[in-house]
Amino acid sequence: TTFLLLNEDSISDPITAETSERKPLGNFSELGDLYGQLYPNIIYTFYMMGKGLFNFDKSDSYRKASHMARATFYSGLMTTFLKYTVRAPRPDNNKERNSFPSGHTTTAFAFGTVVALEHEWYLGVLALGGAALTGFSRINDGRHFLNDVFAGMSIGVSYALGTYFTQFGQGRMYAFTPIATPQTIGVNFTASF
């Protein structure tokens, strides 16, 4: 994400412009848009809570529901904070200043990463494939730049991994947080013991 931000004019913007002009996804971009609108995350969370409620792998189901809810909440909170702090214009409308990072992509990758961590590998591949479709659809539709999508992906994956490892009490925790303001672009490193 940082590399793409630093090379915005030479890499991110041209790829975004070409993709949104060609629209290689056609009508499939609607599926990516839908996948990134929290529906999979909410359905998964309530399904796992229901499974636990009816005593099917009670503690494991509740843990999975909690993992999805926390990963979605934290990544969504970070994305919302960045959107309204950075205030980057969207590629299709300069007056909308909430492009960075992509919220749809954040949500989709939080979902995909939780499924990949908690379930069989083929379900993880499908879930992450759907997340990739979501990210590409945001560029295809001209709603986000490439760097917005990579930032959303990074946030979704990071919070899903972070909440996964903290639920098992892994002792030391490390976090990398993107920093993007008009004056600064970089990464913040935090450690807790």
Backbone hydrogen bonds, N-H to C=O, Kabsch-Sander energy under -0.5 kcal/mol:
donor,donor_aa,acceptor,acceptor_aa,energy
5,L,1,T,-2.5
6,L,2,T,-2.5
7,N,3,F,-1.5
8,E,5,L,-1.1
11,I,7,N,-2.6
12,S,7,N,-0.9
13,D,8,E,-3.0
15,I,11,I,-2.0
16,T,12,S,-2.4
17,A,13,D,-2.7
18,E,14,P,-2.5
19,T,15,I,-2.5
20,S,16,T,-2.7
21,E,17,A,-1.5
22,R,18,E,-2.4
23,K,19,T,-2.7
26,G,23,K,-1.0
28,F,25,L,-2.2
29,S,26,G,-1.0
30,E,27,N,-1.5
31,L,28,F,-0.6
32,G,28,F,-1.3
33,D,29,S,-2.3
34,L,30,E,-2.3
35,Y,31,L,-2.3
36,G,32,G,-1.3
37,Q,34,L,-1.5
42,I,38,L,-2.7
43,I,39,Y,-2.8
44,Y,40,P,-2.5
45,T,41,N,-2.3
46,F,42,I,-2.6
47,Y,43,I,-2.5
48,M,44,Y,-2.6
49,M,45,T,-2.1
50,G,46,F,-2.4
51,K,47,Y,-2.4
52,G,48,M,-2.1
53,L,49,M,-2.3
54,F,50,G,-1.7
55,N,52,G,-1.6
56,F,51,K,-2.6
57,D,55,N,-0.9
61,S,57,D,-3.3
62,Y,58,K,-2.3
63,R,59,S,-2.1
64,K,60,D,-2.2
65,A,61,S,-2.4
66,S,62,Y,-2.6
67,H,63,R,-2.6
68,M,64,K,-2.4
69,A,65,A,-2.5
70,R,66,S,-2.8
71,A,67,H,-2.6
72,T,68,M,-2.5
73,F,69,A,-2.6
74,Y,70,R,-2.8
75,S,71,A,-2.0
76,G,72,T,-2.3
77,L,73,F,-2.5
78,M,74,Y,-2.3
79,T,75,S,-2.3
80,T,76,G,-2.5
81,F,77,L,-2.4
82,L,78,M,-2.5
83,K,79,T,-2.8
84,Y,80,T,-1.9
85,T,81,F,-0.5
85,T,82,L,-0.8
86,V,82,L,-3.0
87,R,82,L,-0.6
87,R,83,K,-1.4
90,R,93,N,-1.1
90,R,96,E,-2.0
92,D,142,G,-0.7
93,N,90,R,-0.6
96,E,93,N,-1.3
97,R,95,K,-0.7
99,S,88,A,-2.6
102,S,148,D,-2.0
103,G,101,P,-0.6
106,T,102,S,-2.0
107,T,103,G,-2.5
108,A,104,H,-2.5
109,F,105,T,-2.6
110,A,106,T,-2.2
111,F,107,T,-2.3
112,G,108,A,-2.9
113,T,109,F,-2.3
114,V,110,A,-2.0
115,V,111,F,-2.5
116,A,112,G,-2.3
117,L,113,T,-2.2
118,E,114,V,-2.3
119,H,115,V,-1.9
123,L,120,E,-0.6
124,G,120,E,-1.8
125,V,121,W,-2.4
126,L,122,Y,-2.0
127,A,123,L,-2.7
128,L,124,G,-2.8
129,G,125,V,-2.2
130,G,126,L,-2.3
131,A,127,A,-1.7
132,A,128,L,-2.4
133,L,129,G,-2.2
134,T,130,G,-2.1
135,G,131,A,-2.4
136,F,132,A,-2.6
137,S,133,L,-2.5
138,R,134,T,-1.6
139,I,135,G,-1.1
140,N,136,F,-3.0
141,D,137,S,-2.3
142,G,139,I,-1.6
143,R,138,R,-1.9
144,H,138,R,-1.6
146,L,12,S,-0.5
149,V,145,F,-1.7
150,F,146,L,-2.3
151,A,147,N,-2.0
152,G,148,D,-2.2
153,M,149,V,-2.6
154,S,150,F,-2.5
155,I,151,A,-2.4
156,G,152,G,-2.6
157,V,153,M,-2.6
158,S,154,S,-2.3
159,Y,155,I,-2.5
160,A,156,G,-1.8
161,L,157,V,-2.6
162,G,158,S,-2.9
163,T,159,Y,-2.5
164,Y,160,A,-1.4
165,F,161,L,-2.4
166,T,162,G,-2.1
167,Q,163,T,-1.2
168,F,165,F,-0.7
169,G,166,T,-1.6
170,Q,165,F,-1.0
172,R,170,Q,-0.7
173,M,192,S,-2.2
175,A,190,T,-2.7
177,T,188,N,-2.9
179,I,186,G,-3.1
181,T,184,T,-3.7
186,G,179,I,-3.0
188,N,177,T,-3.5
190,T,175,A,-2.8
192,S,173,M,-2.8
